[in-house]
Amino acid sequence: MSVQKIAYIAALSLSAISSFICAGSAQAISLKVSTGIAGPNGETNQGAFSEFTQLEGTRTIDFNNGQAPTTGFAKYSFETGQNSSVRSDQWAPAGAKGEVNSTKYLGVFNGDQVTINLDNYLNYFGIDWGAISNNNTFSFYNGNTLIKSFTTQDVNPVAPIKASQHGGEGNGYLHFYSDSSNDIFNKIVISQATTNGGGFESDNHSFRLGTGRFTGFDPKSVPEPSVILGMLAVGGMFLCKRKNEKLQSVSQSDS
């Protein structure tokens, strides 16, 4: 067995040990905000899309057909439906560089809420959000058990885009993701309070199926030099032991 192969095996073992150690360090659902990216074919007039659109297991609903789906893997339902709908106007969430979105989007207004019931568990949900208004709330559930909620106050201070077509109000692509298997979810509620807020405009919802921690944001790193040397040392000890065992076996057979 080559030293390179032994080092590779040692690296895998180290990775497995690290995963085991980190398994109990759950922090509930996390949030990151980005500008998002252009559409799958480079479209810039359809709002921002998730950077994970092409990641295996990810599905995206863009509302371009004018409907919120009521069948399929993600089923949308309005609590009241009063003034809430899939629509097209100047308040559509902006593109990754603040471009005007000329396609349809999901709007929730006047104390209404939209519930998204999912056929399978997710470990990631992404959403193009803007113009960001007060008292917008995202809630994530496992069945009827609330895992975590996020409000405008969690997002608006770090919204990366100030769209001119929205009077400078914030826009951004939001990424919600599970830190462990304890935080996966199968229901999402998007709601807008009745007072002190405008509408809740969103587009390009991305869902990723998963029953464990979402790893999309994990840094691409290599072992430290000291770790590599340590693995090579272990590999060298293993080779020496195998060589000695082989020599002893030959000696015994000759006698």
Buried (B, 14 or more C-beta within 10 A) or exposed (E): EEEEEBBEBBBEEBEEEEEEEEEEEBEEBBBBBBBBBBBEEEBBEBBBBBBBBEBEEBBBBBBBEEEBEEEEBBBBEBBEEEBBBBBBEEBBBBBBEBBBBEBBBBBBBEBBBBBBBBEEBBBBBBBBBBBBBBBBBBBBBBEEEEBBBBBBEBBBEEBBBBBEBBEEBBBBBBBBBBBBBBBBBBBBBBBBBEEEBBBBBBBBBBBBBBEBBBEBEEEEEEBEEEEBEBBBEBBEEBBEEEEEEEEEEEEEEEE
